[in-house]
Amino acid sequence: MDTRAVHDELERARTTFHGLLAPATENELRSRSAGTRWTNRQLLFHMLLGFLIMTALLAPARGFSRLPRGFGRGFARVLNAGTRPFDVANYLGSWLGGTFLPLHTMDVLCDRTTGRPPGCTGAWTANAT
C-alpha cells in the first residue's frame, strides 16, 4: 500500500472538510442541502461519520483478511442483510450528530480521524511511504 497516497488523500479530505465548515454561516448550515433531506450541517456531519465508521471497521477488516475466504463472504452476507437497519441508523445518526454536535467538536473529530491512522502512535508525517 502506498501510505503517502493515503496520507495525501486524507489530508485533502481534511482540508476540504475544514474549507466547507469554517466559512459557513449559521444560515447556510441550517439551509437544506440539495438532493437530501438533511441540512448542510447534517450533511457535513454525514461526511465526517463516514470517516468515523471507516476507522471503526479497519480492525475487523484486518482480522477478516487473515481468515479463510469463506469467513469474509459469510460476514459480507451478514452486512448485506443489515443494509436497511444500517441505512436508518446512518440517516438518524447524521441527523442527530449534525443537529446537536458543536461545530468545534466536528472540527476536532475530523482532525483526529483523518490526521492519524488507527493503531499508529504518532501522526502522519511528510516522510510516510
Residue frames as a rotation matrix with the C-alpha (Angstrom) as fourth column:
MET 1
0.583 0.812 0.000 0.00
0.812 -0.583 0.000 0.00
0.000 0.000 -1.000 0.00
ASP 2
-0.345 -0.642 0.684 1.21
0.608 -0.708 -0.358 3.48
0.715 0.292 0.635 -0.85
THR 3
0.063 0.385 -0.921 0.81
0.979 -0.202 -0.018 5.20
-0.193 -0.901 -0.389 2.52
ARG 4
-0.834 -0.371 -0.408 1.93
0.283 -0.923 0.260 8.51
-0.473 0.101 0.875 1.01
ALA 5
-0.783 0.602 0.158 -1.06
0.027 -0.220 0.975 8.43
0.621 0.768 0.156 -1.37
VAL 6
0.047 0.798 -0.601 -3.37
0.835 0.299 0.462 7.53
0.549 -0.523 -0.652 1.52
HIS 7
-0.306 -0.252 -0.918 -1.92
0.801 -0.590 -0.105 10.37
-0.515 -0.767 0.383 3.59
ASP 8
-0.993 -0.108 -0.051 -2.36
0.060 -0.819 0.571 12.83
-0.104 0.563 0.820 0.73
GLU 9
-0.457 0.889 0.031 -5.99
0.260 0.101 0.960 11.78
0.851 0.447 -0.277 0.20
LEU 10
0.137 0.479 -0.867 -6.80
0.974 0.093 0.206 12.04
0.179 -0.873 -0.454 3.91
GLU 11
-0.597 -0.421 -0.683 -5.17
0.554 -0.832 0.028 15.46
-0.580 -0.361 0.730 4.01
ARG 12
-0.919 0.340 0.199 -7.27
-0.007 -0.519 0.855 16.58
0.394 0.784 0.479 1.01
ALA 13
-0.066 0.945 -0.320 -10.41
0.599 0.295 0.745 15.33
0.798 -0.142 -0.585 2.74
ARG 14
-0.040 -0.020 -0.999 -9.47
0.967 -0.254 -0.034 17.10
-0.253 -0.967 0.029 5.98
THR 15
-0.880 -0.357 -0.313 -8.69
0.266 -0.916 0.300 20.35
-0.394 0.181 0.901 4.18
THR 16
-0.705 0.683 0.192 -11.91
0.099 -0.174 0.980 20.17
0.702 0.710 0.055 2.17
PHE 17
0.067 0.747 -0.662 -13.98
0.874 0.276 0.400 19.49
0.481 -0.605 -0.634 5.29
HIS 18
-0.223 -0.221 -0.949 -12.47
0.771 -0.636 -0.033 22.47
-0.597 -0.739 0.312 7.13
GLY 19
-0.983 -0.185 -0.006 -12.82
0.134 -0.733 0.667 24.58
-0.128 0.655 0.745 3.98
LEU 20
-0.391 0.916 0.093 -16.55
0.330 0.045 0.943 23.85
0.859 0.399 -0.320 3.89
LEU 21
0.237 0.524 -0.818 -17.18
0.919 0.152 0.363 24.20
0.315 -0.838 -0.445 7.62
ALA 22
-0.480 -0.576 -0.662 -15.07
0.816 -0.569 -0.097 27.24
-0.321 -0.587 0.744 8.58
PRO 23
-1.000 0.008 0.012 -16.59
-0.004 -0.944 0.331 29.94
0.014 0.331 0.943 6.35
ALA 24
-0.440 0.898 -0.030 -20.19
0.534 0.288 0.795 28.67
0.722 0.334 -0.606 6.56
THR 25
-0.687 0.329 0.648 -22.67
-0.603 -0.755 -0.256 30.96
0.405 -0.567 0.718 8.26
GLU 26
-0.767 0.478 0.428 -25.34
-0.142 0.524 -0.840 29.68
-0.626 -0.705 -0.335 10.64
ASN 27
0.219 0.889 -0.401 -27.98
-0.674 -0.159 -0.722 30.35
-0.706 0.428 0.564 7.95
GLU 28
-0.006 -0.296 -0.955 -26.02
-0.927 0.359 -0.105 28.36
0.374 0.885 -0.277 5.36
LEU 29
-0.923 -0.385 -0.013 -25.55
-0.343 0.837 -0.426 25.48
0.175 -0.388 -0.905 7.79
ARG 30
-0.530 0.800 0.281 -29.28
-0.155 0.235 -0.960 25.45
-0.834 -0.552 -0.001 8.62
SER 31
-0.021 0.516 -0.856 -30.31
-0.961 -0.247 -0.125 25.53
-0.276 0.820 0.501 4.94
ARG 32
0.697 0.321 0.641 -31.50
-0.134 0.937 -0.323 22.34
-0.704 0.139 0.696 3.27
SER 33
-0.492 -0.870 -0.037 -28.86
-0.297 0.128 0.946 20.65
-0.818 0.477 -0.322 1.17
ALA 34
-0.008 0.462 -0.887 -29.63
-0.996 -0.080 -0.033 19.99
-0.086 0.883 0.461 -2.47
GLY 35
-0.034 0.071 -0.997 -30.93
-0.608 0.790 0.077 16.49
0.793 0.609 0.016 -3.11
THR 36
-0.710 -0.177 -0.682 -31.12
0.360 0.741 -0.567 15.25
0.605 -0.648 -0.462 0.51
ARG 37
0.481 0.875 -0.059 -33.45
0.436 -0.180 0.882 15.53
0.761 -0.450 -0.468 3.49
TRP 38
0.152 -0.540 -0.827 -30.59
0.978 -0.040 0.206 16.95
-0.144 -0.840 0.522 5.58
THR 39
0.959 -0.071 -0.276 -29.43
-0.071 -0.997 0.007 20.45
-0.276 0.013 -0.961 6.30
ASN 40
0.568 -0.818 -0.091 -25.96
-0.296 -0.100 -0.950 21.43
0.768 0.567 -0.299 5.13
ARG 41
-0.051 -0.572 0.819 -24.71
-0.989 -0.084 -0.121 20.99
0.138 -0.816 -0.561 8.69
GLN 42
0.493 0.317 0.810 -26.15
-0.496 0.868 -0.037 17.47
-0.715 -0.383 0.585 8.89
LEU 43
0.983 -0.166 -0.078 -24.63
0.009 0.470 -0.883 16.63
0.183 0.867 0.464 5.51
LEU 44
0.199 -0.956 0.217 -21.20
-0.687 -0.294 -0.664 17.78
0.698 -0.017 -0.715 6.74
PHE 45
-0.024 -0.168 0.986 -21.58
-0.907 0.419 0.049 15.53
-0.421 -0.892 -0.162 9.77
HIS 46
0.875 0.380 0.298 -22.57
-0.212 0.856 -0.471 12.67
-0.435 0.349 0.830 7.44
MET 47
0.644 -0.730 -0.227 -19.25
-0.295 0.037 -0.955 13.15
0.706 0.682 -0.191 5.62
LEU 48
-0.209 -0.721 0.661 -17.43
-0.916 -0.093 -0.391 13.02
0.343 -0.687 -0.641 8.95
LEU 49
0.390 0.456 0.800 -19.43
-0.734 0.679 -0.030 9.98
-0.557 -0.576 0.599 10.03
GLY 50
0.936 -0.092 -0.340 -18.08
-0.203 0.648 -0.734 8.10
0.288 0.756 0.587 7.02
PHE 51
0.001 -1.000 0.016 -14.54
-0.457 -0.015 -0.890 8.60
0.890 -0.006 -0.457 8.31
LEU 52
-0.214 -0.022 0.977 -15.57
-0.973 0.098 -0.211 7.61
-0.091 -0.995 -0.043 11.84
ILE 53
0.763 0.555 0.332 -17.19
-0.501 0.832 -0.239 4.40
-0.408 0.016 0.913 10.58
MET 54
0.695 -0.577 -0.429 -14.22
-0.231 0.387 -0.893 3.62
0.681 0.719 0.136 8.35
THR 55
-0.263 -0.828 0.496 -11.89
-0.781 -0.118 -0.613 3.94
0.566 -0.549 -0.615 11.33
ALA 56
0.036 0.365 0.930 -14.05
-0.880 0.453 -0.144 1.58
-0.474 -0.813 0.337 13.39
LEU 57
0.902 0.425 0.073 -14.15
-0.330 0.790 -0.517 -1.01
-0.277 0.443 0.853 10.58
LEU 58
0.314 -0.855 -0.413 -10.40
-0.813 -0.017 -0.583 -1.15
0.491 0.519 -0.700 9.93
ALA 59
-0.476 -0.525 0.705 -9.65
-0.837 0.517 -0.181 -3.60
-0.270 -0.676 -0.686 12.75
PRO 60
0.275 0.601 0.751 -12.39
-0.258 0.798 -0.544 -6.11
-0.926 -0.044 0.375 11.78
ALA 61
0.895 0.026 -0.446 -11.32
-0.446 0.060 -0.893 -5.83
0.003 0.998 0.065 8.13
ARG 62
-0.100 -0.993 -0.066 -7.74
-0.943 0.115 -0.313 -6.65
0.318 0.031 -0.948 9.10
GLY 63
-0.378 0.003 0.926 -8.95
-0.624 0.738 -0.258 -9.62
-0.684 -0.675 -0.277 11.10
PHE 64
0.623 0.697 0.355 -11.15
-0.176 0.567 -0.805 -11.00
-0.762 0.439 0.476 8.32
SER 65
0.624 -0.446 -0.642 -8.34
-0.754 -0.131 -0.643 -10.57
0.203 0.885 -0.418 5.80
ARG 66
-0.467 -0.857 0.218 -6.37
-0.883 0.438 -0.170 -13.17
0.050 -0.272 -0.961 7.76
LEU 67
-0.144 0.516 0.844 -9.18
-0.375 0.761 -0.529 -15.74
-0.916 -0.393 0.084 7.80
PRO 68
-0.741 -0.039 0.671 -10.12
0.512 0.614 0.601 -18.16
-0.436 0.788 -0.435 5.01
ARG 69
-0.953 0.292 0.079 -12.22
-0.138 -0.652 0.745 -16.58
0.269 0.700 0.662 2.24
GLY 70
-0.331 0.892 -0.307 -15.42
0.559 0.448 0.698 -18.26
0.761 0.059 -0.647 3.36
PHE 71
-0.237 0.201 -0.951 -15.46
0.921 -0.265 -0.285 -16.27
-0.309 -0.943 -0.122 6.60
GLY 72
-0.853 -0.151 -0.499 -15.26
0.036 -0.972 0.232 -12.99
-0.520 0.180 0.835 4.73
ARG 73
-0.790 0.611 -0.056 -18.04
-0.072 -0.002 0.997 -13.99
0.609 0.792 0.045 2.35
GLY 74
-0.172 0.740 -0.650 -20.23
0.867 0.427 0.257 -15.01
0.468 -0.519 -0.715 5.28
PHE 75
-0.400 -0.040 -0.915 -19.58
0.666 -0.699 -0.261 -11.74
-0.629 -0.714 0.307 7.03
ALA 76
-0.984 0.047 -0.169 -20.37
-0.152 -0.714 0.683 -9.87
-0.089 0.698 0.710 3.80
ARG 77
-0.480 0.865 -0.146 -23.74
0.380 0.356 0.854 -11.65
0.790 0.355 -0.499 3.66
VAL 78
-0.082 0.408 -0.909 -24.46
0.991 -0.062 -0.117 -10.59
-0.105 -0.911 -0.400 7.25
LEU 79
-0.703 -0.245 -0.668 -23.58
0.252 -0.964 0.089 -6.99
-0.665 -0.106 0.739 6.38
ASN 80
-0.921 0.390 0.007 -25.77
-0.097 -0.248 0.964 -7.08
0.378 0.887 0.266 3.27
ALA 81
-0.237 0.870 -0.433 -28.68
0.766 0.441 0.468 -8.42
0.598 -0.221 -0.770 5.33
GLY 82
-0.032 0.174 -0.984 -28.29
0.894 -0.436 -0.106 -5.44
-0.448 -0.883 -0.142 7.67
THR 83
-0.730 -0.322 0.603 -28.44
0.620 -0.682 0.388 -2.80
0.286 0.657 0.697 4.93
ARG 84
0.099 0.854 0.510 -31.89
0.378 -0.507 0.775 -1.44
0.921 0.116 -0.373 5.80
PRO 85
0.776 0.161 -0.610 -31.27
0.631 -0.186 0.753 -1.09
0.008 -0.969 -0.245 9.54
PHE 86
-0.258 -0.936 -0.237 -27.87
0.869 -0.333 0.367 0.45
-0.423 -0.111 0.899 8.74
ASP 87
-0.509 0.118 0.853 -29.49
0.587 -0.677 0.444 2.96
0.629 0.726 0.276 6.37
VAL 88
0.611 0.784 0.108 -31.91
0.392 -0.418 0.819 4.03
0.687 -0.458 -0.563 9.11
ALA 89
0.598 -0.464 -0.653 -29.11
0.702 -0.091 0.707 4.31
-0.388 -0.881 0.271 11.70
ASN 90
-0.473 -0.801 0.368 -26.93
0.876 -0.383 0.293 6.17
-0.094 0.461 0.882 9.20
TYR 91
-0.136 0.517 0.845 -29.69
0.443 -0.732 0.519 8.69
0.886 0.445 -0.129 8.48
LEU 92
0.832 0.543 -0.114 -30.65
0.321 -0.305 0.897 9.19
0.452 -0.783 -0.428 12.12
GLY 93
0.329 -0.804 -0.496 -27.03
0.859 0.036 0.511 9.34
-0.393 -0.594 0.702 13.27
SER 94
-0.600 -0.529 0.600 -26.23
0.758 -0.616 0.214 12.01
0.257 0.584 0.770 10.70
TRP 95
0.203 0.760 0.618 -29.37
0.306 -0.648 0.697 13.92
0.930 0.047 -0.364 11.61
LEU 96
0.884 0.158 -0.440 -28.62
0.456 -0.084 0.886 13.80
0.103 -0.984 -0.146 15.34
GLY 97
0.054 -0.964 -0.262 -24.88
0.906 -0.063 0.419 14.48
-0.420 -0.260 0.869 15.07
GLY 98
-0.572 -0.269 0.775 -25.37
0.699 -0.654 0.289 17.27
0.429 0.707 0.563 12.56
THR 99
0.375 0.801 0.466 -28.09
0.299 -0.581 0.757 18.85
0.878 -0.145 -0.457 14.64
PHE 100
0.979 0.201 -0.011 -26.57
0.056 -0.220 0.974 18.71
0.194 -0.954 -0.227 18.11
LEU 101
0.370 -0.910 -0.186 -22.79
0.909 0.313 0.276 18.22
-0.193 -0.271 0.943 17.87
PRO 102
0.640 -0.176 -0.748 -20.93
-0.024 -0.978 0.209 21.53
-0.768 -0.116 -0.630 18.28
LEU 103
0.956 -0.270 -0.116 -19.01
-0.152 -0.117 -0.981 22.67
0.251 0.956 -0.153 15.19
HIS 104
0.197 -0.934 0.299 -15.76
-0.973 -0.223 -0.056 22.76
0.119 -0.280 -0.953 17.17
THR 105
0.069 -0.107 0.992 -16.23
-0.465 0.876 0.127 19.09
-0.882 -0.471 0.011 18.07
MET 106
0.914 0.253 0.318 -16.81
0.166 0.482 -0.860 18.24
-0.371 0.839 0.399 14.40
ASP 107
0.676 -0.730 -0.098 -13.53
-0.609 -0.479 -0.633 20.03
0.415 0.488 -0.768 13.59
VAL 108
-0.064 -0.724 0.686 -11.63
-0.955 0.244 0.168 18.11
-0.289 -0.645 -0.708 16.28
LEU 109
0.382 0.278 0.881 -13.12
-0.138 0.960 -0.243 14.74
-0.914 -0.029 0.405 15.26
CYS 110
0.998 -0.034 -0.050 -12.17
-0.048 0.057 -0.997 15.40
0.037 0.998 0.055 11.65
ASP 111
0.334 -0.940 0.068 -8.58
-0.859 -0.333 -0.388 16.20
0.387 0.071 -0.919 12.59
ARG 112
-0.108 -0.365 0.925 -8.28
-0.788 0.599 0.144 13.17
-0.606 -0.713 -0.352 14.85
THR 113
0.552 0.446 0.704 -9.83
-0.020 0.851 -0.524 10.79
-0.833 0.276 0.479 12.35
THR 114
0.974 -0.146 0.175 -8.04
0.185 0.056 -0.981 11.92
0.133 0.988 0.082 9.21
GLY 115
0.599 -0.769 0.225 -4.79
-0.738 -0.638 -0.218 13.03
0.311 -0.036 -0.950 10.84
ARG 116
-0.462 -0.756 0.464 -3.62
-0.872 0.483 -0.081 9.75
-0.163 -0.442 -0.882 12.32
PRO 117
-0.109 0.433 -0.895 -4.30
-0.506 0.750 0.425 6.21
0.856 0.499 0.137 11.22
PRO 118
0.783 0.444 0.434 -5.72
-0.599 0.352 0.720 3.84
0.167 -0.824 0.542 13.84
GLY 119
0.898 -0.437 -0.045 -3.04
0.426 0.840 0.336 1.93
-0.109 -0.321 0.941 15.70
CYS 120
0.148 -0.862 0.485 -0.37
0.584 -0.320 -0.746 4.48
0.798 0.394 0.456 14.82
THR 121
0.225 -0.096 -0.970 1.26
0.954 -0.178 0.239 6.05
-0.196 -0.979 0.051 17.85
GLY 122
-0.586 -0.466 -0.663 2.41
0.317 -0.885 0.342 9.16
-0.746 -0.010 0.666 16.00
ALA 123
0.431 0.716 -0.550 0.80
-0.252 -0.489 -0.835 11.48
-0.867 0.498 -0.030 13.50
TRP 124
0.725 -0.185 0.663 1.26
0.680 0.345 -0.648 11.03
-0.109 0.920 0.376 9.77
THR 125
0.137 -0.738 -0.661 4.48
0.107 -0.653 0.750 12.65
-0.985 -0.173 -0.011 8.66
ALA 126
0.571 -0.001 -0.821 5.70
-0.728 -0.462 -0.506 14.10
-0.379 0.887 -0.264 5.41
ASN 127
-0.463 -0.856 -0.228 8.07
-0.881 0.419 0.219 11.12
-0.092 0.302 -0.949 5.22
ALA 128
0.124 0.572 0.811 5.30
-0.397 0.778 -0.487 8.49
-0.909 -0.262 0.324 5.18
THR 129
-0.534 -0.324 -0.781 5.92
-0.845 0.183 0.502 5.91
-0.020 0.928 -0.371 2.48
